[in-house]
Each structure stands twice: as C-alpha cells, then as structure tokens.
C-alpha cells in the first residue's frame, strides 16, 4: 500500500475563514460528570473579536452547563470529511432578553445575515422575549484544524 501525505495543519487565517464560511457546527460543553455534551448549533463568527455567538434559550441544558463550567469547543466541518476547524475557549451566557429591542435582543438580531433578517422586527423582538433567548459568547483562545489533500 502506498503511503500518502497525512493531514496538514491549517493556518489561523484558513481556520478563521472556515469558521466564517460555515453556519452550523457542533458545540461541546461539559456535563457535571465530566463527559461531553454535544449539540448542533447555528453560530455567528466575529473574526476581529475572536468570538463565536450562539442563540439559545435560558432553560436549555447547554446554557446550564456553561454557567457551571464555561469551557467549550465548537467543531466545524470543512468542505470534505477530512477538513475541520475547532474553536476552543471560555463562554459567557448573557441574561435573557426581557424587553423587546433591548441590548440582548439587538445582539441576537445582529447575528442573522442581512438577507435572512425578519421583516417585522417588533414581532421578532417580542418572540425573543417570550422564548427567554440568551446569547452564548464563546471567547476563542485556541483555533486548530486540518485538511487532507487527496
């Protein structure tokens, strides 16, 4: 059998680009037992601030995990099964949005790409309050990942 080159590490720029091109990833939080809890999430990447933002509700298990232990990681697949990026860091969970159009609600709206923004912002903000939406901000202190050229 012929030995082929192994995976190559991606540069910080390539990893940031991959995070920016994707919208879905797997968020890993830590259960009380120490075992990982994995969930597929839509996210928004801010490369300048190195923050990944997620929208969720105050009562979700991932929110409870992060309030107890803020360490988390996001795994994002690349364009093929051999490429990926991982963003690790500590997360902070905002308070719930409590007033339509408050700072948390506006942050949640800003996470949505322009083309996907709701036509009725007032109704959107009211829905966020009713759902007790929060923002998870993963402050990335480590990026890593690989690609395999086949």
C-alpha positions as CSV (number, residue, x, y, z in Angstrom):
1,X,0.0,0.0,0.0
2,X,1.3,3.5,-0.9
3,X,1.9,5.9,1.9
4,X,0.1,9.2,1.2
5,X,0.8,12.5,2.9
6,X,-1.1,13.0,6.2
7,X,-3.3,15.8,7.1
8,X,-1.8,19.3,7.1
9,X,-2.5,21.8,9.8
10,X,-4.5,24.9,8.7
11,X,-3.2,28.4,9.4
12,X,-5.0,30.7,11.7
13,X,-6.3,32.6,8.7
14,X,-7.6,29.5,7.0
15,X,-9.3,28.3,10.2
16,X,-10.9,31.7,10.7
17,X,-12.1,31.6,7.0
18,X,-13.6,28.2,7.5
19,X,-15.5,29.4,10.6
20,X,-16.7,32.4,8.6
21,X,-18.0,30.3,5.7
22,X,-19.9,27.8,7.7
23,X,-23.1,28.4,9.7
24,X,-23.5,25.1,11.6
25,X,-21.2,23.4,14.0
26,X,-21.1,21.0,16.9
27,X,-20.9,22.8,20.3
28,X,-19.2,20.7,23.1
29,X,-20.0,21.6,26.7
30,X,-19.1,19.7,29.9
31,X,-21.7,17.7,31.8
32,X,-21.4,17.6,35.6
33,X,-20.0,14.1,35.2
34,X,-17.2,15.5,33.0
35,X,-18.5,13.8,29.9
36,X,-19.0,16.0,26.8
37,X,-22.4,17.2,25.8
38,X,-22.6,17.7,22.0
39,X,-25.3,19.7,20.2
40,X,-25.5,21.0,16.6
41,X,-25.8,24.8,16.6
42,X,-26.2,27.7,14.2
43,X,-23.5,30.2,15.0
44,X,-22.0,33.6,14.0
45,X,-18.2,34.1,13.9
46,X,-16.7,37.5,14.6
47,X,-13.0,37.1,13.5
48,X,-11.8,40.5,14.8
49,X,-13.1,39.9,18.3
50,X,-12.5,36.1,18.1
51,X,-16.0,35.4,19.4
52,X,-18.4,32.8,18.3
53,X,-22.0,33.7,19.1
54,X,-24.9,31.3,19.5
55,X,-28.6,31.9,20.2
56,X,-30.4,29.6,22.6
57,X,-32.9,29.7,25.5
58,X,-32.2,30.2,29.1
59,X,-33.6,26.8,30.1
60,X,-31.5,24.7,27.7
61,X,-29.1,22.2,29.2
62,X,-26.1,23.7,27.3
63,X,-26.9,27.0,29.0
64,X,-26.8,25.3,32.4
65,X,-23.6,23.5,31.6
66,X,-21.8,26.8,30.5
67,X,-23.0,28.7,33.6
68,X,-21.4,26.0,35.7
69,X,-18.3,25.4,33.6
70,X,-17.6,27.9,30.9
71,X,-15.1,25.8,28.9
72,X,-16.4,24.9,25.5
73,X,-15.4,24.0,22.0
74,X,-17.0,24.3,18.6
75,X,-16.2,21.8,15.8
76,X,-17.0,22.9,12.3
77,X,-16.6,20.6,9.3
78,X,-14.8,21.7,6.2
79,X,-15.7,21.1,2.6
80,X,-14.8,17.4,2.9
81,X,-14.7,14.7,5.6
82,X,-11.0,15.3,6.2
83,X,-11.1,19.1,6.8
84,X,-12.3,20.7,10.0
85,X,-11.8,23.6,12.4
86,X,-12.1,23.7,16.2
87,X,-12.6,26.9,18.2
88,X,-11.9,26.5,22.0
89,X,-12.3,28.9,24.8
90,X,-14.5,30.0,27.6
91,X,-18.1,31.1,27.1
92,X,-20.2,33.6,28.8
93,X,-24.0,33.5,28.8
94,X,-25.9,36.7,28.6
95,X,-29.0,37.4,30.6
96,X,-32.3,36.7,28.9
97,X,-33.8,39.3,26.7
98,X,-36.5,40.9,28.8
99,X,-37.7,43.9,26.8
100,X,-38.4,43.9,23.1
101,X,-35.4,45.6,21.4
102,X,-33.1,45.5,24.4
103,X,-29.3,45.1,24.0
104,X,-29.5,41.2,24.1
105,X,-32.3,41.3,21.5
106,X,-30.4,43.6,19.2
107,X,-27.3,41.4,19.6
108,X,-29.4,38.4,18.6
109,X,-30.8,40.3,15.6
110,X,-27.3,41.3,14.5
111,X,-26.3,37.6,14.4
112,X,-28.7,37.0,11.5
113,X,-27.3,37.7,8.0
114,X,-28.9,40.7,6.3
115,X,-30.7,38.5,3.7
116,X,-32.3,36.4,6.5
117,X,-33.5,39.2,8.8
118,X,-37.1,39.3,9.8
119,X,-39.4,41.8,8.1
120,X,-41.3,42.6,11.3
121,X,-38.5,43.4,13.8
122,X,-41.0,44.3,16.6
123,X,-42.6,40.8,16.4
124,X,-39.2,39.2,16.2
125,X,-38.1,41.0,19.4
126,X,-41.3,40.0,21.2
127,X,-40.7,36.4,20.2
128,X,-37.2,36.5,21.6
129,X,-38.5,37.8,25.0
130,X,-41.3,35.1,25.1
131,X,-38.7,32.4,24.4
132,X,-36.3,33.8,27.0
133,X,-33.5,33.9,24.5
134,X,-29.8,34.4,25.5
135,X,-26.6,34.9,23.7
136,X,-23.7,32.5,24.3
137,X,-20.4,34.2,23.5
138,X,-17.5,31.8,23.1
139,X,-14.3,33.8,23.5
140,X,-11.9,31.8,21.4
141,X,-8.4,31.4,22.7
142,X,-7.3,28.5,20.5
143,X,-8.1,27.5,16.9
144,X,-6.9,24.3,15.3
145,X,-7.8,22.0,12.5
146,X,-6.5,20.2,9.5
147,X,-7.1,19.4,5.8
148,X,-6.1,16.4,3.9
149,X,-5.2,17.0,0.2
150,X,-6.4,13.9,-1.7
